Amino acid sequence: IGGGLEYWYNNTIAARAGYYYENQYKGNRQYLSFGLGARLSAFGVDGTYLVPNAAANPLAETIRISLHFNLNKLSDAFSESGSGGTQGTPGN
């Protein structure tokens, strides 16, 4: 079972916090997570720090970093910049 909260400022910077609980018969992982994220146009980066609250957690003090891009926003950016390089040519 897990859950969390996320807050975006100006649709550019995010702050996150979450909690994960796993039954003792399925691994007994329990941790808090805190993270930050940022995005600019179609590109973004996220970072998360895991704080265990159970003994001998294999994810103790783990830092996760991810880079991502949105293909829809990327294609929109290219289509807005013109198609086929015909902008500004006579007759178009």
Residue, then its C-alpha position, 0 to 999 in steps of 0.5 A: i500500500g502506498g500513497g503520496l502528495e505532489y505540489w506543482y509550482n508554476n507547472t514547472i517545479a514539483a515537490r513530493a512526499g509519499y509513504y509505502y507499506e508492504n506486509q511482512y509476509k511479502g517483503n516488509r518494506q516500509y519507507l517515506s519518500f521525498g522528492l523534487g522534480a522540474r520540467l521545461s517544455a517536453f523535458g524533465v528531471d525527477g529526484t527522490y530520496l527514500v527514508p526507511n522506517a523498518a530495520a534492514n530495508p534494502l532500499a535504505e537511503t536510496i536516491r533515485i534520479s530519472l530523466h524523461f521527455n514527453l513525445n507528444k509535447l516534443s512533436d508539438a514543438f516541432s510542428e509549431s516551428g514549421s514543416g519541411g523547411t518551407q517557411g519564408t520561401p516564395g510562393n508558400 
